[in-house]
Amino acid sequence: MIDRLYADLARSEIAPRTAHLIHVVFGACLATAHRKGEIANNPMAKVEQVPSVNLQPENAEEAEVDSTIGEGLSETELSSLVDGFKSTSSHAIVALAAATGARRNELLALRWTDLDVEKKTLRIERALEQTKKFGIRVKSPKTKRGFRTIDLDQSAVDLLLKEKARLQRIMAGVPDGADVDLSLVKLPANALIFPATPEAGEDFDFAKWRNPINFSHAFGRRAEEIGFGKTRFHDLRGIHATALLDAGIPVHTVAQRIGDDPAILLRAYTKRKRSTKADEELASALASFSGGFLKP
């Protein structure tokens, strides 16, 4: 039946990419059904001609998601990971990455002018680039998908406002705990949300980029210290996307949020470890769906 279906797809006007995605989704469903004992064997192992197409990412940014195949974390585990950074200057960045799925270089390039507190949104319209010739510099996203506006929940907005208040205190020279009206303190127009921490003897520069590679290395060391092994900062992006997909959010909606090609996101998603809850929900949906036509 599967071979006939694929033969029909090959003769139809359906694009090769679409036919391949049908195979990916169908294969993931049947693999889960086999693993959960709903079917005795996975018929995909006997398919004669698998629909194939060159699904290479359009650019290096899209390749990031495809290379992210790290296992997902439960809500409790993710909370523990983020909490483990509370004593560091990276906590707000780690928390926002987990809450938005934004790329490291996008987060480090954010300015306060990108945040709309009233609408609870965050604009992504630039990213950092680390080059041998020019060092760290800012660039525009390579594709239209990279330009996007991300919805935030109130907790994410509160997190950012707390970070802004910290910078305002630094700007005004006001110590923590002092009761002052920070609304009177204006940050520079080009102030970054996550500026670099100054070295000893340096003045605080609100527009100085953090070093992306050094930041990732520091994240990895801290994650290992608090018991999360070789977790990479980039894994937070995959964890965020996986959580949304497991929650039933449509692929195109998740892809738009994180700024990626839905096809690349879907292929990466099928490689990741699915949560037990998601597997149970899928098994239940399969049983309900197929129960009507697979009765003996």
N, C-alpha and C positions, 0 to 999 in steps of 0.2 A: 504494500500500500504506500509506504514511504517512497520507494523507488518510482512508483507511478506518479506520485505527487510531484517529485523533483523533476521527472521527465516532462510533466505538464507545465511546470514553471519554466523549464528551459525553452519550451516551444511558445510560451506566452510572451507578452510585451512587457512583463515585469523586469525591472532593471536587475542586473546581476548582483548588485549590492543588496537590494531588497531580498532577493532569493537567498543570499547567504545569511542575512539576518534572520530570516524565517528558520533556516537550519540551526542557527545559534540558539534561538529561543526554544525551538522544538527540542533540541538536544538537551538543553538545561532542564526542561520540564521532565523529560523521560528519565534523565539521569537521577533526578530527585525522586521520582516515583520508584525507580529501581532501588535506590538507597533506602527508602522508607518501607520497602517490601510491598508496595502496591502492585508491582508487576514482577514476574519471576526473572525476566531477562530484559536487557536494554536492546531493542531492535536496531538502534542506531549503529551498533557494532557491525551489522551485516549490510548496511547501505552500500550499494555498488558505486554510485556516483554522487559525491558530495558537492553541492553548489559552492563554487569558489570564486573569489574576486580579490584583486589586490586592494586591500584596505589599509594602505600605508597612510599615516597621518599627514595632513597637509603641511604641517610645520612642526618645529620642535616643541612648541607649547602643547599641541595636542598629543605629542608623543609622551608627555609627562604622565598623563592619565593612563595611557596604555601600558606604561612601564610600572605603574603602581599596582602591585598584586598582593600587597600586604594584607594580612588577616584583619578583619574588623574587630573592634572592641565593643563590649557591651556598654550600656549607658553608665553603669557603675564603674567599670574600668576606665572609661573615657574621663569621667568625673575625677577619678583618682589621679589620672595622668595630668590633667589640667591643674588640679590642686597641688600637685608636686612641684609646680613652677611658681607658686605664690610668693616664695621668698626670693625670687629672681626678678630682674628687670624685663624678662621675656614673658611674664605671665599673661599680660593683656594680649600680646600677639598670638600666643598659643591658644588662648581662649577664643579669640576672634576667628582664628583659622578653623578651629573645631566647629564654630557656629556658622561659618559661611562657606567653607570649602575653597576659599580664595588661595591663590598661589603665594608662595613666600615672597617673590619679587613684587607682586602686586600689593601685598600688605605693607611691605617696607617702603613703598612709594606713596602711600596714602597721605593726603594732606587734610587738615581740618575743614577745608572748604569742600571736601568730598562728602562730608557727613551732613545729612538733613535730619535734625533731631525731631522736627514736627512730623515729617512724613515717615520717619524711621527707616531711612534708606541710606545706602552707601554706594557712591559712584566709583566704578573701576574704569579708569581711562588712561592709566600709565603703569609702567613697571620698571624695575631697575634692571640694568644689564651690566655684567661684570666682564670687562675686556682687558686683554693684555696691554693694548696700546693706549687706551683712554682711561683705564681704571673703571670705577663705578660711575655709571651715567644713567639718565632716565630715558626711556623710550616709550613709544606708543604701542599698544597691542598690535600683533602682526595681522590679525584677522578681525572682521566685524564682530565675531563672537566675543572677543576679548573686551570690547566696549559694552558695559552692562551696568545696570543698577540693581543692587542686592537688597532685598527686604530684610530688616532686622527685627528681632523681638525686643521687648522692653528691657530684658536683662542685658542684651548686647549693647543697647543704647546706654544703659546705666553704667556698664563697664567702661565705655568710651568716655562718658562724661566724667567719670572718676579719674581716668587717665588725663583728661584735659585739665581738671582741677589741679592735679599734681604738677603739670607743666606750668600752669598759671602761678602757682606758689613759687616755683623756681624763678619764673620771670619777674615776679614782684619781690622776691627775697623774703617771702613770708613762711615761717616755719609751720610744720604740720601741727594741726590742733588749734592754731590761732584763728579766732573768729573774725573773718573779714569778708567783705562782699567781693567775691572773685569775678563777678560780672563786669567790674570796672577794669579788670586786667585784660588787655588785648594782646593776643599772641601775634607774631609777625604773619603777614599775609601768606607767606610760603611755608609756614610752620608745618612740619611733618607730625603725623599722629604718633609715630614711633621713631623719634630721632635717636641718633647714636648717643651712647653714654660717653661723656668726655673723659679723656685720659687725665691722669694726675697733672695738675697745673694748667689744664686747658679750661677756657670758658665754655659754658654750655651753648651749643649751636643748635637752635631749633630747626634748622634746615639741613643738617648734616646727615647723610644716609648712613644706615648701619651696613656693615660688610656682610653681604648675604651668605657667603661661604663660611665665614667665622660664626655667624649666627646658627647655621645648620649644624656645625660641629659642636657648638655649645649645647644645642638642643639634644643632640644624640648622646652626649656625655651625661647630661642631667637625666634623660629618660632611662638610661642604663642604671644610674645611681639609685633611682627610685623604683627599680624593679621591672622596667618595661623593655629590657633587652635591647635589641638593635632597631628599635623604632626610629623611623626618620620623620622629620618635620613634614615632609611631603605626604606621609601616610595619612595625616589628618585630613587631607583633601579627599583621599579615597574613602576613608571612614565616613566622612560627611555625606558623600554621594551615595555610598552603600546604605547608610541609615535611611536616607530619603527614599531610595528605591524600595527598600524593604518595607517602608511604611506605606507603599502604594502610590507614591508620587510619580506621575508619568515621566518616562525617560526624557522626553523633549524639554519638560519643565526643569528637571534637574540639570540637564546639559546646559540650558540657557543660564541657570543660576551660577554654575561654575565656569561657564565660558568655553564649552567644548562641543565637539561634534557628537551628536547622539549615537552614531554608529561606533565611534571609538569608545565612548563611555560604556555602551552596552557590552562590547567585547571585553573590556577591562573588568566589568562587573561580574561576568560569568566566571572569571578566574578567581575571584575573591571568595573567602570563606563566608558562607551564609550563616546567619544566626539561627539558633535552634527554633526560635519563635517563628522566623520567616519560613523555615522549612515546614514547620507544622501547619502554618497557614496555607502554604502552597499545596501540601498534601491534602488538606481539607478541601481546598478549592478544586483540586483535580478529582477527588472522589465525588464531589457534588456534580461536577461538569460531566464526567464520564459515566456516572452511575446510570444515566438514562439510556445509553446505547451499548453498554458493555454487560448488561444483565444476561446471565446464562439462559 
